[in-house]
Amino acid sequence: MENLTDDFADYQELIGRALENDGHAGGKPAARAGYRKATDLLQGRLLPESRTLVSANDRAFDAEYSAARSTLSAQLAATAALGLLLLAALGILQWYLTRRFHRILNPPLLAATACALLAVVLGAQMLTSSSGNLRGARRDAFDSVVALSRARAIAYDANADESRYLLDPRRREQYAQSFLAKSQKLYGIQRETLDTYDAGLATSWREYRTDRHDLRFTGEFRRELDNIAFPGERAAAEKTVETYAVYQRDDRRIWALLAAGREREAVEFCMDWKPGTSNAHFGAWMAALDKVTDINRAHFTSSVRDGRGAKSGLLPWAGTLLLAAMAFTALGLRPRLAEFR
């Protein structure tokens, strides 16, 4: 974390110097050199360090989740075992009193048995509900949030590569390949180049819409599409991929304009936010991505809330029923014990 903070401070300083140099007469070469250093720091250290931090936190969360699920499973087994023992003990006590004192039924003991049974059912229901809500929060919702958050970070860096491609002709091939690498992390298609990526995306997406088990593409979008759990989530996730495909085609249009010597048009199409431009399509893609992320975040919050609600709502009732079972048992035994006096 300290390294990440220090590197971010260095990155800000490099960007600040580049902007300052760009404002001076004849300062563009120095500005471009500073920007290159900042870009190298961002891609070589800042982003890998941030991904490592996110992965470490995710692993820690997963370890806590696994431990909590194991604890809940053990508690459920213990509740079932102790509940059966309690019910068996009350049944044996009822049978003993019937044999020993020639009483057919002992109403207080029957009430104690009913209270004990309800307490066991409520306890098991609470633990089962907590386990289900925990799984829903972690696997159904948070796993998708992680994948979509990674996708968002990759998307912004890829969009920056597109701008770098225009602003730094000497590194255009490097930035083009970097853009492709990030595209593959989002929507991975084997053996596709920038020239063939659009066709591969269209084909694989068409096959996926026909058969959702088709595995022709990988990446963060695939992780989300394989983890659909909530109403409206699939439509939102598919809209995200479709807006992504539009943005990808814009990138090839920028190339074509540059190749035709129309650099000014390429820059305007890339940098402008007017409807129909690359940035406008990027904004639509991010809006679609945010929508599916918000669906999962909302369900994560509701699963956590429901899990806490199950504990606070059912646990007092289960405890009260156990106390009532104890009271009814004492009440049922009192007349029989009085007979020994």
Buried (B, 14 or more C-beta within 10 A) or exposed (E): EEEBEEBBEBBEEBBEBBEEBBEEEEBEEBBBBBBBBBBEBBBEBBBEBBEEEBEEEBEEEBEEBEEBBEEBEEBBEEBBEEBEEBBEEBEEBBEEBBEEEEBEEBEBBBBBBBBBBBBBBBBBEBBBBBBBBBBBBBBBBBBBBBBBBBBBBBBEBBBBBBBBBBBBEEBBEBBBEBBBEBBBBBBBBEEBEBEEBBEBBEBBBEBBEEEEEEEBBBBBBBBBBEBBBBEEBBEBBBBBBEBBBBBBBBBEBBBEBBEEEEEEBBBBBBBEEEEEBBBBBBBBBBEBBBBBBEBBBEBBEBBBEBBEBBBEEBBEBBEBBBEBBEBBBEBBBEEBEEEEE
